[in-house]
Amino acid sequence: MVKYIIKRILLMFFTLFVIMTMCFVLIKLLEPNEIANVAEAEREAAVRKALGYDEPILVQFLIYLKNIFTRFDFGVSFKIDYLGSVNSVIGDRMLPTILVNLYSLIFSMPLGIALGIFAALKKNKWQDHVISTAVMIFVSVPSFVYAFLLQFLFGYVWGILPIQMASLSSAGGSYFSWTMFVSMILPILALSFGPIASLARFTRAELTETLTSDYMLLARTKGLTKRQATIRHALKNAMVPILPSIIAMFVNILGGSLIIESIFSIPGVGRLYIQSINELDYNVFMALTLFYTFIGLFVNIVVDLSYGFLDPRVRMGAKKYE
């Protein structure tokens, strides 16, 4: 198990290094942005020279790696926050993204699992058909479609909830105020519909298979009621593959928030990522690409390892003996 963990971590950093190298080289091959103002152009040229941007690509890459590993410095922004630290630009926008994604995950987990359990217990009945039909609809439609529908219905037609996220000044200077939370409800819902449907479908499939297994029949013959056998045995065994999928859901929600943050004017890293692409702010784009890549790779490792911790019968990297 230890060897497997070390192997996966090394592969993760190797993959991250390859992606970092490709992005860095491709970005440096692009033409630098032209500045009309002569004074600003001279000033920026001096800054770029001081940072080593006039050196060959290999030397620039080594300087970039040195700054990351020694000072955790991803450079400066030339567009979004002129000559401001990329670390500060991203750090200032990290909390809104974390809150929206965390609230969405907390809302999706119990509702998706509950719907999946209910559909499995009511298999082939009208309740199961209704839930399965709704699941297929919600899985097939992307989150930004829900965002526009929610804005139109709850924000424009009924006027119940704000269409966009509140600013810090209007929310009392805190992301944890009630005003701020109310303004987050629509993006939270838009990000939750897909994970709820996916989790409900996965839970139903796993629990349905578990309820028809041989050990469930044995449990019933020993005198347990259907409810007792379901709670003590079926749910416990069905949760083994379900819980790792919940961890993987965070990456899906984080990816969906790229567009959702722009729709609801959330000042998070997802909206910042889109902005860095539109404004050609290469250093910010590079840092956020590494951020999303690292999160995806790390979550994949955690999901694989969680199987071994949840089910002792599973041992990652173990040799098979005949």
C-alpha positions in Angstrom: 0.0 0.0 0.0 2.8 2.4 0.9 4.6 1.6 -2.4 1.4 2.2 -4.3 0.9 5.6 -2.6 4.5 6.7 -3.3 4.2 5.6 -6.9 0.9 7.5 -7.5 2.3 10.6 -5.9 5.4 10.5 -8.1 3.3 10.0 -11.2 1.1 12.9 -10.1 4.0 15.3 -9.9 5.5 14.0 -13.2 2.1 14.6 -14.9 1.9 18.0 -13.3 5.5 18.8 -14.5 4.7 17.7 -18.1 1.5 19.9 -18.2 3.4 22.8 -16.7 6.2 22.5 -19.3 3.7 22.3 -22.2 1.7 25.3 -21.1 4.8 27.4 -20.4 6.4 26.7 -23.8 3.1 27.3 -25.7 2.5 30.6 -23.8 6.1 31.8 -24.4 5.7 31.1 -28.2 2.8 33.6 -28.3 3.5 37.2 -29.3 3.7 39.6 -26.4 0.9 42.2 -26.0 1.6 45.5 -27.7 1.2 48.7 -25.5 0.4 51.9 -27.3 1.7 54.2 -24.5 5.5 54.5 -25.0 6.2 55.2 -21.3 4.2 52.2 -20.2 5.8 50.0 -22.8 9.3 51.0 -21.6 8.4 50.4 -18.0 6.9 46.9 -18.8 10.0 46.0 -20.9 12.2 46.9 -17.9 10.1 44.8 -15.6 10.2 41.8 -18.0 13.9 42.1 -18.3 14.3 42.2 -14.6 12.2 39.0 -14.3 14.3 37.3 -17.0 11.6 37.3 -19.7 14.1 38.3 -22.4 16.2 35.1 -21.8 15.8 31.9 -23.9 12.7 29.8 -23.1 14.7 27.1 -21.2 16.4 29.8 -19.0 13.0 31.4 -18.4 11.5 28.0 -17.4 14.3 27.3 -14.9 13.8 30.8 -13.4 10.0 30.1 -13.2 10.6 26.7 -11.4 13.2 28.3 -9.1 10.7 31.0 -8.0 8.0 28.4 -7.4 10.1 26.0 -5.4 12.0 28.5 -3.4 9.5 31.3 -2.9 6.2 29.8 -4.1 6.1 32.8 -6.5 4.1 32.5 -9.8 5.2 35.9 -11.1 3.2 39.1 -11.6 0.0 40.0 -13.4 0.3 42.3 -16.4 -3.4 42.8 -17.1 -5.8 42.0 -14.3 -3.7 43.6 -11.5 -0.9 45.4 -13.2 2.4 44.3 -11.7 0.6 42.8 -8.8 1.6 39.4 -7.4 -0.2 36.4 -9.0 -0.4 34.8 -5.6 -2.3 37.8 -4.2 -4.6 38.0 -7.2 -5.6 34.3 -6.8 -5.6 34.4 -3.0 -8.1 37.3 -2.9 -10.6 35.3 -5.0 -10.2 31.8 -3.5 -12.7 32.1 -0.6 -15.8 32.8 -2.8 -15.0 29.8 -5.0 -14.5 27.5 -1.9 -17.7 28.6 -0.3 -19.9 28.2 -3.4 -18.5 24.8 -4.1 -18.6 23.6 -0.5 -22.2 24.7 -0.1 -23.1 23.0 -3.3 -21.4 19.7 -2.2 -23.1 19.8 1.3 -26.5 20.4 -0.4 -26.0 17.7 -3.1 -24.8 14.8 -0.9 -27.7 14.1 1.4 -30.4 14.9 -1.2 -28.7 12.7 -4.0 -28.2 9.8 -1.6 -31.7 10.0 -0.2 -33.3 10.1 -3.7 -31.2 7.1 -4.8 -32.1 5.1 -1.7 -35.8 5.9 -2.1 -35.7 4.9 -5.8 -34.0 1.6 -5.0 -36.5 0.7 -2.3 -39.3 1.6 -4.7 -37.8 -0.2 -7.7 -40.0 -0.5 -10.8 -42.8 1.5 -9.1 -44.1 4.9 -10.2 -41.8 6.7 -7.6 -38.8 5.0 -9.2 -39.8 5.9 -12.7 -40.4 9.6 -11.7 -37.0 9.8 -10.1 -35.2 8.0 -12.9 -36.8 10.3 -15.5 -35.8 13.4 -13.6 -32.3 12.1 -13.1 -31.9 11.6 -16.9 -33.0 15.1 -17.5 -30.8 16.7 -14.9 -27.7 14.7 -15.9 -28.1 15.6 -19.6 -28.4 19.4 -19.1 -25.3 21.5 -18.3 -25.2 23.6 -15.2 -25.1 27.0 -17.1 -28.6 26.2 -18.5 -30.0 25.8 -15.0 -28.2 29.1 -14.1 -30.1 31.0 -16.8 -33.4 29.3 -15.9 -33.0 30.1 -12.2 -32.1 33.7 -12.9 -35.1 34.1 -15.1 -37.6 32.4 -12.7 -36.4 33.3 -9.2 -34.7 36.5 -10.0 -36.7 38.2 -12.9 -40.2 36.7 -12.9 -40.8 36.0 -9.2 -38.1 38.4 -7.7 -37.5 36.0 -4.8 -33.7 35.8 -5.0 -31.0 38.2 -6.3 -29.8 37.5 -9.8 -26.1 38.1 -9.0 -23.9 37.6 -6.0 -23.8 40.5 -3.5 -20.6 42.5 -3.2 -18.6 42.6 0.0 -19.7 46.2 0.7 -23.4 45.4 0.4 -23.0 42.2 2.5 -21.4 44.0 5.4 -17.8 43.2 4.4 -18.1 39.5 5.1 -18.6 36.4 3.0 -20.3 34.7 5.9 -23.2 37.2 6.3 -26.8 36.2 5.7 -27.1 38.7 2.8 -24.1 37.0 1.1 -25.5 33.5 1.6 -28.9 34.4 0.1 -27.1 35.8 -2.9 -25.3 32.5 -3.3 -28.4 30.3 -3.3 -29.0 30.5 -7.1 -25.4 29.5 -8.1 -25.4 26.8 -5.4 -28.6 25.4 -6.9 -27.2 25.6 -10.5 -24.1 23.7 -9.5 -26.1 21.1 -7.4 -28.6 19.7 -9.9 -26.1 17.7 -11.9 -24.3 16.1 -8.9 -27.6 15.3 -7.2 -28.8 13.5 -10.3 -25.5 11.6 -10.7 -25.4 10.6 -7.1 -29.0 9.5 -7.1 -28.4 7.3 -10.1 -25.2 5.8 -8.8 -26.8 5.2 -5.3 -29.9 3.5 -6.9 -27.7 1.2 -9.0 -25.4 0.2 -6.2 -28.2 -0.3 -3.6 -30.4 -2.2 -6.1 -27.6 -4.7 -6.8 -26.9 -5.0 -3.0 -30.6 -5.7 -2.2 -30.7 -8.6 -4.6 -27.4 -10.2 -3.3 -27.2 -13.6 -1.6 -26.2 -12.3 1.8 -29.3 -10.1 1.9 -31.4 -13.3 1.4 -29.4 -14.9 4.2 -30.0 -12.0 6.5 -33.8 -12.2 5.9 -33.8 -16.0 6.5 -32.1 -15.3 9.9 -35.1 -13.3 11.0 -34.2 -9.7 10.1 -36.9 -7.5 8.7 -36.4 -5.8 5.4 -35.7 -2.5 7.1 -33.2 -4.1 9.5 -31.4 -5.9 6.7 -31.3 -2.8 4.5 -29.9 -0.6 7.2 -27.4 -3.1 8.7 -26.1 -4.7 5.6 -27.3 -3.2 2.3 -26.6 0.4 2.9 -23.2 -0.3 4.6 -22.0 -2.3 1.6 -23.5 0.1 -1.0 -21.7 3.1 0.5 -18.3 1.6 -0.2 -18.3 2.7 -3.9 -20.6 5.7 -3.3 -18.4 7.6 -0.8 -15.3 7.8 -3.1 -17.6 9.2 -5.9 -18.6 12.0 -3.5 -15.0 13.0 -3.3 -14.7 13.0 -7.1 -17.9 15.2 -7.3 -15.9 18.1 -5.9 -13.8 18.3 -9.1 -16.9 18.2 -11.3 -18.5 21.0 -9.3 -15.2 23.0 -9.3 -15.1 22.7 -13.1 -18.7 23.7 -13.5 -18.1 26.8 -11.4 -15.9 28.3 -14.2 -18.9 29.4 -16.2 -21.3 29.7 -13.2 -19.1 32.3 -11.5 -19.1 34.5 -14.7 -22.9 34.2 -15.0 -23.6 35.2 -11.3 -20.6 37.7 -11.1 -18.9 35.7 -8.4 -15.4 37.1 -7.7 -13.8 33.6 -7.6 -11.0 31.8 -9.3 -13.3 30.4 -11.9 -14.2 33.8 -13.2 -10.6 34.9 -12.8 -9.6 31.9 -15.0 -11.9 33.0 -17.8 -10.8 36.6 -17.4 -7.1 35.7 -17.6 -7.8 33.9 -21.0 -9.8 36.9 -22.4 -7.2 39.5 -21.3 -4.2 37.3 -22.2 -2.8 37.5 -18.7 -0.4 34.6 -19.1 1.0 34.3 -15.6 -2.4 34.2 -14.0 -3.6 31.7 -16.6 -0.5 29.5 -15.9 -1.0 29.5 -12.2 -4.7 28.7 -12.4 -4.0 25.9 -14.9 -1.6 24.3 -12.5 -4.1 24.8 -9.6 -7.0 23.0 -11.4 -4.6 20.3 -12.7 -3.2 19.7 -9.2 -6.7 19.5 -7.7 -7.8 17.0 -10.4 -4.8 14.7 -10.0 -4.8 14.9 -6.2 -8.5 14.0 -6.0 -8.0 11.0 -8.3 -5.4 9.7 -5.9 -7.6 10.3 -2.8 -10.5 8.5 -4.6 -8.3 5.4 -5.4 -6.9 5.2 -1.9 -10.3 5.7 -0.2 -11.4 2.3 -1.6 -8.7 0.6 0.4 -9.5 2.4 3.6 -13.3 1.9 3.3 -13.1 -1.8 2.3 -10.2 -3.8 3.9 -10.6 -6.4 1.2 -9.2 -3.9 -1.3 -5.5 -3.4 -1.3 -4.0 -1.1 -3.9 -0.9 -2.3 -5.6 -1.0 -5.8 -4.0 0.4 -8.7 -5.9 -1.9 -11.4 -7.0 -1.0 -15.0 -6.2 -2.6 -18.0 -7.8 
